[in-house]
Structures are given as C-alpha cells and as structure tokens.
Amino acid sequence: MIIKVLLIIIAVLLFGFMIFIHEFGHFFTAKLSGIRVNEFAIGMGPTLFHFQKGETKYSLRLFPIGGFCAMEGEDDDSLDDRAFNRKPVWKRILVVVMGAVMNIILGIILMMIILGQQSAFSSTTIAQFSKNSALQSAGLEVGDTFVSVDNYRTYGDMDLSFALSTADPSSVDITVKRGGEIKKFDNVRLQSTKYNGKNVVTLDFAVLAIKKNAGTLIAKSMQDVVSTVRMVWYSLIGLIGGKFTLNDMAGPVGAATVIGQAVSSGLKESFLAGLNNVIYIMMILTINLGVINLMPFPALDGGKLLLLIVEGIRRKPINVKYVSWIEAAGFVVLIGFMLLVTYSDILRLVTGKGLGA
C-alpha cells in the first residue's frame, strides 16, 4: 500500500513537472525575446504561495490542472516597449510554440528512460509465425516488412501495434515489402478476442529484434515519439469522424484512474514495473498536451499561432477586441468540452460506460 501511494505521488509530481515544462517553454523564450513576464504560475485558481523576483511574480495555485505565463501585452494593446504585442511576429510565434516543443522534448526523454531498460527493440519485419497463424494463411511470409495496415503507415512497431489494435479483425488490408517489392493483401481475416465488449486483433506472429546501442536508442525514442504524435492526431480525427466516441477519451478523472490501474498492474510484477508504467503514461500525456495545444482552436496555443500567422501574412495586427472575443468564445467551448469529458469519466467509473458507449 505504501509503495502504491509512493508511485501515485511520483505520478502527481511528474504531472506537475509536465505542466511546468510547458509553461517554462513559454517563459524562457519570452525572457530571451525581451518580453516582460508579469506572472509565472503552476496550477489554476486561488494562489497558495507566491514570491516576487524582479519584474515577475512566481506562484503556486490551488488546482493542479494547468498553469500560465502571463506576458505584458499578450491580451491587450500595451504600450510597453517590452510587451508581447510590440515584438516581431516571428518572436511571438516562437514564444507560443515553445511550450509544445518542450513537452515533445520531455516525451523523448521519458521514452529514452523506458527504452533504455530494454535489451533490444522491436522492428516491423516478421521473424516467425505462431501455430495456425491467420497472417501466414493469408499469404504473408517470414521476412516481410509491414508498410501499412488499413492504409495507416507503419514506420515502427508502435505504429504497427496501434494500427492492429484499431483494425476490424474480420477485414484488414495489409501492405508489406518483400524483397524490394510491395505486396498487398486485402480483406484479411485475423485472429481476435473479446476485450471490453469489442473484437480486437490477437497477434499470431513475432518480429525481428533491433540491436540496442546509443544510435538505435536515440533513433527508436524519436521514432516512437513521432508515432505517439501521429496516434494523437489520428485519434482526434477519428473522434471528429465518428470512429471514436467520448467513451474512448479520458479527462483528468480518467487519467487518474488509468494511472492507478497502471500502478496496480505494475506492482504485481515489481516496483520498477509500476514506475515504468507511470513514466509511460506520463510520456503519452505530455505528448498529448503538446500536440493538442497546437490545434488551431481559440484559447489554445494553436489558436494564437494561427492568428499570428494571419497577422504575418496581412502584415497588420488583428484588432485586439476581436482577438479577445474569439479567445473568450474558445475558452467557454473548451471548458464545456472538458466538463463533458470529465462527466464521461465519472459515468464510466460508476456504470462502467462513458458517454457515447
């Protein structure tokens, strides 16, 4: 019990660090760009603790669900020479995107910590088949390298796992590379099993191993982070297109539940396994934070980025009044969506099914 509590505390600290690193990305880029930062805060809501250093107030707030880097002239038309709105567009773009960039960098570091413990890495080349393999029966051979599954490109084993996990086992289109040639296998029926009421693919093959060294560790870590980014975008597009529902999403409550389950599952094996599960989830969360923040939606960094790009093209700033209206409307929609996802999380905890199930 004590070890489980310790891992939960580690998860909370990592979550806080994930928020910190995002806001720090904005903060240090703003400072380097000569922009006045009025407040650097971790958390939202009432202030628990704060101190002043130079021109900046540093604060810790009650609710650990975010943070902010309040820059002079970010939300108004300040006349201060060091105001955000007085700086060139390219500098403002750098400040806006660096939060997400720092999250991606943190994701790479966390991925390297996880992969560094492995003796070798998985490839996408078939090494052997299990007995009565459906893939082998469909015509695939040892040495084939997966190119795509249902038109989802498989650059690495994480892409392959994701593509197979979201595929319909009764009909899967597979493309492989064999001896320099591309081979296509359409409507392949794969082995499956029931999981949470759905039929999911059961793997009936093994892949070749990639030898671990400094080069392959760095390359594999970056490849897996790119794969994670692709999965986030694919999932968001799937949500809009109806492939996924709110029941497939998780907010703060759902994330806390998943972390608790990951800790419990890992502890059945060892403390290290539990810690690795927490690190892996945090890797996914920090990349999610980075990617989603760059969506071109008002109130997100991506919305600000879009407005700055428009300003750069027009060579004329957008009226601050209109920007405020757009961001206020976006903020209301965003909060509403977060509340909806949180309600779905709570409903899933109570009934076992979230909204849209």
Summary of the structure (lengths in Angstrom):
residues: 357
radius of gyration: 23.1
end to end distance: 32.9
largest distance: 73.5
contacts: 1099
relative contact order: 0.12
helix: 53%
strand: 22%
